[in-house]
Amino acid sequence: MNKIIVYEHPDFHGLSMEFTDDIPNLVQKSFDNCISSVKVIGHPWVLYEHLYYKGLQWVYEEGEYRNVSRHDIVSSLRLITEDLSDPKITLYEHSNYKGKEIVLTCETNLCYSSFDDMASSHIVQKGAWVLYEHPDRGGRCITARYGERVPDYGALSFHDCVSYLRPLKPGKGTVTAEVLLEKKEEKVTSVIIDSICGLNSTDHEQTFSTSLSKEYESTITENFSFSNSTTISAGTTFSLDVFEVKNTFTLSVSNTFKVEKGKSESHTETRKVNITLPLIIGPHTKLSVSVIRKEVDVEVPVKLTITRGKHSVIEYGEYRCHSGLSLETEYKEEKI
Protein backbone atom coordinates (compact mmCIF):
# COMPACT_ATOMS: atom_id res chain seq x y z
CA MET A 1 0.00 0.00 0.00
CA ASN A 2 1.25 3.46 -0.94
CA LYS A 3 -0.38 6.28 0.94
CA ILE A 4 0.12 9.65 2.54
CA ILE A 5 -1.55 10.90 5.71
CA VAL A 6 -1.68 14.69 5.94
CA TYR A 7 -2.30 16.65 9.14
CA GLU A 8 -3.61 20.10 9.82
CA HIS A 9 -1.00 20.98 12.47
CA PRO A 10 2.65 20.04 13.22
CA ASP A 11 3.44 16.86 15.16
CA PHE A 12 0.48 15.05 13.54
CA HIS A 13 -2.16 17.04 15.38
CA GLY A 14 -5.47 18.45 14.26
CA LEU A 15 -7.60 17.20 11.39
CA SER A 16 -6.12 14.56 9.09
CA MET A 17 -6.85 12.89 5.77
CA GLU A 18 -5.43 9.84 4.01
CA PHE A 19 -4.80 9.56 0.26
CA THR A 20 -3.67 6.70 -1.98
CA ASP A 21 -3.96 8.41 -5.40
CA ASP A 22 -2.99 11.73 -6.96
CA ILE A 23 -4.97 14.71 -5.69
CA PRO A 24 -4.87 17.59 -8.21
CA ASN A 25 -7.17 19.83 -6.17
CA LEU A 26 -7.23 19.78 -2.38
CA VAL A 27 -10.01 22.38 -2.39
CA GLN A 28 -12.37 19.60 -3.46
CA LYS A 29 -11.23 17.58 -0.44
CA SER A 30 -11.70 20.54 1.93
CA PHE A 31 -8.03 20.37 2.88
CA ASP A 32 -6.44 23.17 0.87
CA ASN A 33 -3.58 25.26 2.33
CA CYS A 34 -3.67 23.59 5.73
CA ILE A 35 -1.05 20.80 5.70
CA SER A 36 1.69 21.10 8.34
CA SER A 37 2.89 17.51 8.92
CA VAL A 38 2.74 14.25 6.96
CA LYS A 39 3.33 10.51 7.18
CA VAL A 40 4.37 8.66 4.02
CA ILE A 41 4.02 4.90 3.61
CA GLY A 42 5.52 3.21 0.55
CA HIS A 43 6.61 5.25 -2.49
CA PRO A 44 7.44 8.97 -2.25
CA TRP A 45 4.93 11.79 -2.68
CA VAL A 46 5.32 15.27 -4.16
CA LEU A 47 3.51 18.21 -2.52
CA TYR A 48 2.75 21.24 -4.72
CA GLU A 49 2.14 24.87 -3.84
CA HIS A 50 -0.72 25.35 -6.31
CA LEU A 51 -3.56 23.34 -7.79
CA TYR A 52 -2.89 20.84 -10.58
CA TYR A 53 0.75 20.29 -9.62
CA LYS A 54 1.97 23.84 -10.19
CA GLY A 55 4.29 26.16 -8.28
CA LEU A 56 6.90 25.18 -5.70
CA GLN A 57 7.20 21.51 -4.84
CA TRP A 58 8.50 19.38 -1.99
CA VAL A 59 9.25 15.67 -2.04
CA TYR A 60 8.79 13.29 0.90
CA GLU A 61 10.01 9.70 0.93
CA GLU A 62 8.72 7.01 3.28
CA GLY A 63 8.78 8.24 6.87
CA GLU A 64 7.17 10.58 9.38
CA TYR A 65 7.63 14.35 9.07
CA ARG A 66 6.52 16.38 12.06
CA ASN A 67 6.92 19.60 10.08
CA VAL A 68 6.71 20.09 6.32
CA SER A 69 9.00 22.62 4.62
CA ARG A 70 6.26 25.22 4.32
CA HIS A 71 3.15 25.15 6.49
CA ASP A 72 -0.35 25.79 5.14
CA ILE A 73 0.65 26.19 1.51
CA VAL A 74 0.01 22.80 -0.20
CA SER A 75 -2.82 22.62 -2.76
CA SER A 76 -2.15 19.34 -4.66
CA LEU A 77 -0.42 15.98 -4.15
CA ARG A 78 1.11 13.46 -6.51
CA LEU A 79 2.31 9.89 -5.91
CA ILE A 80 5.60 8.73 -7.47
CA THR A 81 4.74 5.44 -9.21
CA GLU A 82 7.94 4.68 -11.14
CA ASP A 83 10.24 1.71 -10.57
CA LEU A 84 12.95 3.32 -8.44
CA SER A 85 15.36 0.40 -8.23
CA ASP A 86 17.84 1.39 -10.97
CA PRO A 87 17.85 5.19 -11.57
CA LYS A 88 19.43 6.97 -14.54
CA ILE A 89 19.19 10.53 -15.88
CA THR A 90 20.96 12.55 -18.58
CA LEU A 91 21.41 16.31 -18.19
CA TYR A 92 22.14 18.53 -21.21
CA GLU A 93 23.93 21.85 -21.34
CA HIS A 94 21.48 23.50 -23.73
CA SER A 95 17.79 23.30 -24.56
CA ASN A 96 16.53 20.52 -26.85
CA TYR A 97 19.16 18.09 -25.52
CA LYS A 98 22.12 19.84 -27.12
CA GLY A 99 25.61 20.75 -25.98
CA LYS A 100 27.59 18.86 -23.37
CA GLU A 101 25.84 16.11 -21.42
CA ILE A 102 26.32 14.17 -18.23
CA VAL A 103 24.79 10.79 -17.31
CA LEU A 104 24.13 10.14 -13.61
CA THR A 105 22.96 7.08 -11.70
CA CYS A 106 23.35 8.20 -8.06
CA GLU A 107 23.06 11.23 -5.78
CA THR A 108 25.49 13.86 -7.03
CA ASN A 109 26.77 17.28 -6.01
CA LEU A 110 27.47 19.04 -9.32
CA CYS A 111 29.54 21.67 -7.52
CA TYR A 112 32.31 19.08 -7.59
CA SER A 113 32.07 18.73 -11.37
CA SER A 114 32.27 20.92 -14.46
CA PHE A 115 28.47 20.77 -14.86
CA ASP A 116 27.37 23.02 -12.00
CA ASP A 117 24.63 25.54 -12.87
CA MET A 118 24.78 24.42 -16.51
CA ALA A 119 21.81 22.12 -17.27
CA SER A 120 18.95 23.37 -19.45
CA SER A 121 17.17 20.10 -20.39
CA HIS A 122 17.05 16.46 -19.34
CA ILE A 123 15.84 12.95 -20.18
CA VAL A 124 15.05 10.43 -17.45
CA GLN A 125 15.90 6.91 -18.57
CA LYS A 126 15.04 5.18 -15.27
CA GLY A 127 13.49 6.03 -11.93
CA ALA A 128 12.53 9.44 -10.59
CA TRP A 129 14.82 12.28 -9.52
CA VAL A 130 14.82 15.53 -7.58
CA LEU A 131 16.90 18.38 -9.02
CA TYR A 132 17.94 21.14 -6.59
CA GLU A 133 19.01 24.72 -7.04
CA HIS A 134 21.71 24.61 -4.35
CA PRO A 135 24.07 21.98 -2.86
CA ASP A 136 22.94 19.71 -0.03
CA ARG A 137 19.36 19.61 -1.29
CA GLY A 138 18.89 23.33 -0.87
CA GLY A 139 16.81 25.97 -2.65
CA ARG A 140 14.05 25.32 -5.15
CA CYS A 141 13.62 21.86 -6.61
CA ILE A 142 11.88 20.10 -9.47
CA THR A 143 11.02 16.44 -9.93
CA ALA A 144 12.08 14.45 -12.98
CA ARG A 145 10.33 11.16 -13.75
CA TYR A 146 10.89 8.09 -15.96
CA GLY A 147 10.20 8.64 -19.63
CA GLU A 148 10.08 12.38 -19.09
CA ARG A 149 11.72 14.57 -21.72
CA VAL A 150 12.05 18.19 -20.68
CA PRO A 151 13.54 20.06 -23.67
CA ASP A 152 13.68 23.48 -22.05
CA TYR A 153 13.94 24.57 -18.41
CA GLY A 154 12.67 28.02 -19.39
CA ALA A 155 9.06 27.18 -18.55
CA LEU A 156 10.25 26.04 -15.14
CA SER A 157 12.50 29.07 -14.58
CA PHE A 158 15.33 26.61 -13.94
CA HIS A 159 17.89 27.41 -16.66
CA ASP A 160 21.48 27.02 -15.42
CA CYS A 161 20.32 26.37 -11.86
CA VAL A 162 20.89 22.70 -11.09
CA SER A 163 23.65 22.16 -8.52
CA TYR A 164 22.54 18.96 -6.85
CA LEU A 165 20.34 15.98 -7.69
CA ARG A 166 19.34 12.67 -6.19
CA PRO A 167 17.27 9.64 -7.20
CA LEU A 168 14.18 8.96 -5.12
CA LYS A 169 14.24 5.80 -3.04
CA PRO A 170 11.41 3.27 -2.93
CA GLY A 171 9.57 2.50 0.28
CA LYS A 172 10.11 -0.81 2.01
CA GLY A 173 7.26 -2.24 -0.03
CA THR A 174 5.26 -5.35 0.74
CA VAL A 175 6.60 -8.89 0.66
CA THR A 176 4.46 -11.95 -0.10
CA ALA A 177 6.03 -15.33 0.66
CA GLU A 178 5.18 -18.64 -1.00
CA VAL A 179 6.74 -21.80 0.48
CA LEU A 180 7.83 -24.20 -2.29
CA LEU A 181 7.05 -27.47 -0.52
CA GLU A 182 7.76 -29.61 -3.55
CA LYS A 183 11.44 -28.61 -3.27
CA LYS A 184 11.74 -29.35 0.45
CA GLU A 185 14.88 -31.15 1.71
CA GLU A 186 14.71 -33.05 4.98
CA LYS A 187 17.27 -34.94 7.04
CA VAL A 188 16.56 -36.96 10.20
CA THR A 189 19.22 -38.13 12.67
CA SER A 190 18.91 -40.07 15.95
CA VAL A 191 20.91 -39.10 19.04
CA ILE A 192 21.00 -41.06 22.33
CA ILE A 193 20.78 -38.50 25.11
CA ASP A 194 20.34 -40.78 28.15
CA SER A 195 20.22 -44.47 29.15
CA ILE A 196 19.37 -46.60 32.17
CA CYS A 197 19.99 -50.25 32.84
CA GLY A 198 18.27 -53.10 34.76
CA LEU A 199 20.23 -56.28 35.52
CA ASN A 200 18.94 -59.72 36.68
CA SER A 201 21.80 -62.16 37.41
CA THR A 202 19.63 -64.73 39.13
CA ASP A 203 18.13 -67.94 37.79
CA HIS A 204 14.64 -66.62 38.33
CA GLU A 205 12.49 -63.91 36.95
CA GLN A 206 12.84 -60.72 38.89
CA THR A 207 10.11 -58.21 39.53
CA PHE A 208 10.85 -54.51 39.36
CA SER A 209 8.61 -51.65 40.40
CA THR A 210 11.07 -48.94 39.43
CA SER A 211 9.98 -46.12 37.24
CA LEU A 212 11.96 -43.13 36.08
CA SER A 213 10.60 -39.78 35.03
CA LYS A 214 12.96 -37.12 33.75
CA GLU A 215 12.74 -33.87 31.82
CA TYR A 216 14.86 -33.30 28.75
CA GLU A 217 15.36 -29.94 27.10
CA SER A 218 15.15 -29.82 23.34
CA THR A 219 14.96 -26.90 20.97
CA ILE A 220 13.41 -25.64 17.78
CA THR A 221 15.43 -23.12 15.82
CA GLU A 222 13.93 -21.35 12.80
CA ASN A 223 15.63 -18.86 10.53
CA PHE A 224 15.32 -17.33 7.10
CA SER A 225 18.12 -16.43 4.71
CA PHE A 226 17.88 -14.00 1.81
CA SER A 227 19.70 -14.12 -1.50
CA ASN A 228 22.95 -12.14 -1.65
CA SER A 229 21.42 -9.79 -4.21
CA THR A 230 18.19 -9.14 -2.31
CA THR A 231 16.60 -5.71 -2.62
CA ILE A 232 14.81 -6.12 0.72
CA SER A 233 16.11 -3.59 3.23
CA ALA A 234 16.93 -4.24 6.88
CA GLY A 235 13.93 -3.99 9.16
CA THR A 236 11.44 -5.20 6.55
CA THR A 237 9.05 -7.76 8.05
CA PHE A 238 6.67 -10.31 6.59
CA SER A 239 4.93 -13.48 7.72
CA LEU A 240 5.74 -16.95 6.47
CA ASP A 241 3.03 -19.62 6.72
CA VAL A 242 4.98 -22.58 8.09
CA PHE A 243 4.09 -26.13 7.12
CA GLU A 244 4.06 -29.26 9.28
CA VAL A 245 5.89 -32.37 8.16
CA LYS A 246 3.37 -35.20 8.21
CA ASN A 247 5.48 -38.14 9.25
CA THR A 248 6.79 -39.82 12.38
CA PHE A 249 9.03 -36.88 13.19
CA THR A 250 6.51 -34.07 13.00
CA LEU A 251 8.01 -30.61 13.31
CA SER A 252 6.25 -28.83 16.13
CA VAL A 253 6.61 -25.31 14.81
CA SER A 254 4.32 -22.31 14.98
CA ASN A 255 1.84 -21.89 12.16
CA THR A 256 3.29 -18.50 11.25
CA PHE A 257 6.95 -17.51 11.35
CA LYS A 258 7.60 -13.77 11.32
CA VAL A 259 10.64 -12.82 9.27
CA GLU A 260 12.56 -9.60 9.81
CA LYS A 261 15.53 -8.73 7.63
CA GLY A 262 18.62 -8.53 9.82
CA LYS A 263 17.35 -10.73 12.65
CA SER A 264 17.00 -14.46 13.31
CA GLU A 265 14.46 -16.06 15.57
CA SER A 266 14.65 -19.15 17.74
CA HIS A 267 12.92 -20.49 20.81
CA THR A 268 13.42 -23.30 23.30
CA GLU A 269 10.79 -25.74 24.49
CA THR A 270 11.04 -28.34 27.26
CA ARG A 271 9.61 -31.79 26.64
CA LYS A 272 9.00 -34.43 29.31
CA VAL A 273 9.26 -38.17 28.65
CA ASN A 274 8.34 -40.91 31.15
CA ILE A 275 10.48 -44.03 31.18
CA THR A 276 9.10 -47.08 33.03
CA LEU A 277 10.95 -50.38 33.46
CA PRO A 278 8.94 -53.54 32.82
CA LEU A 279 7.71 -55.29 35.93
CA ILE A 280 9.54 -58.52 35.12
CA ILE A 281 13.05 -59.10 33.79
CA GLY A 282 13.94 -62.63 32.81
CA PRO A 283 16.75 -64.63 34.45
CA HIS A 284 20.30 -63.76 33.41
CA THR A 285 19.02 -60.79 31.45
CA LYS A 286 20.24 -57.24 31.08
CA LEU A 287 17.67 -54.61 30.10
CA SER A 288 18.85 -51.32 28.57
CA VAL A 289 16.56 -48.37 28.06
CA SER A 290 17.75 -45.49 25.85
CA VAL A 291 16.21 -42.06 25.46
CA ILE A 292 16.51 -41.07 21.81
CA ARG A 293 16.03 -37.64 20.31
CA LYS A 294 15.03 -37.47 16.67
CA GLU A 295 16.56 -34.34 15.17
CA VAL A 296 14.96 -33.05 12.00
CA ASP A 297 16.61 -30.54 9.68
CA VAL A 298 14.42 -29.04 6.99
CA GLU A 299 15.34 -26.59 4.24
CA VAL A 300 12.67 -25.16 1.96
CA PRO A 301 13.06 -22.53 -0.79
CA VAL A 302 10.62 -19.62 -0.56
CA LYS A 303 9.47 -17.43 -3.42
CA LEU A 304 9.29 -13.76 -2.44
CA THR A 305 7.21 -11.26 -4.38
CA ILE A 306 8.28 -7.70 -3.49
CA THR A 307 5.83 -4.99 -4.48
CA ARG A 308 6.82 -1.33 -4.46
CA GLY A 309 4.38 1.14 -5.89
CA LYS A 310 2.92 -0.48 -8.99
CA HIS A 311 5.95 -2.63 -9.66
CA SER A 312 6.78 -6.15 -8.45
CA VAL A 313 9.97 -8.21 -8.52
CA ILE A 314 10.54 -11.85 -7.58
CA GLU A 315 13.38 -13.11 -5.40
CA TYR A 316 14.08 -16.37 -3.59
CA GLY A 317 15.08 -17.08 -0.02
CA GLU A 318 15.30 -20.15 2.18
CA TYR A 319 13.48 -21.17 5.34
CA ARG A 320 15.40 -23.48 7.66
CA CYS A 321 14.23 -25.31 10.75
CA HIS A 322 16.07 -27.56 13.18
CA SER A 323 13.81 -29.47 15.57
CA GLY A 324 14.85 -31.78 18.37
CA LEU A 325 11.48 -32.05 20.07
CA SER A 326 10.71 -35.65 19.11
CA LEU A 327 11.71 -37.88 22.06
CA GLU A 328 11.17 -41.63 22.34
CA THR A 329 12.49 -44.61 24.27
CA GLU A 330 14.09 -47.78 22.99
CA TYR A 331 14.24 -51.07 24.99
CA LYS A 332 16.86 -53.75 24.45
CA GLU A 333 17.33 -57.10 26.28
CA GLU A 334 20.55 -59.13 26.34
CA LYS A 335 21.21 -62.55 27.88
CA ILE A 336 24.10 -62.67 30.33
Salt bridges, closest charged atoms under 4 A:
GLU8 OE2 - HIS9 NE2 3.65
ASP11 OD1 - ARG66 NH1 3.54
GLU18 OE2 - LYS3 NZ 3.55
GLU49 OE1 - HIS50 NE2 3.58
GLU61 OE2 - ARG166 NH1 3.19
GLU82 OE2 - ARG145 NE 3.04
ASP86 OD2 - LYS126 NZ 3.06
GLU93 OE1 - HIS94 NE2 3.64
GLU107 OE1 - ARG137 NH2 3.06
GLU133 OE1 - HIS134 NE2 3.79
GLU133 OE1 - ARG140 NE 3.45
GLU148 OE1 - HIS122 NE2 3.08
ASP152 OD1 - HIS159 NE2 2.67
GLU186 OE1 - LYS184 NZ 3.22
ASP194 OD2 - LYS214 NZ 2.67
ASP203 OD1 - HIS284 NE2 2.37
GLU244 OE1 - LYS246 NZ 3.25
GLU260 OE1 - LYS263 NZ 3.99
GLU269 OE2 - HIS267 NE2 3.50
GLU295 OE2 - ARG293 NE 3.16
GLU295 OE1 - HIS322 NE2 3.98
ASP297 OD1 - HIS322 ND1 2.71
GLU318 OE1 - ARG320 NE 2.58
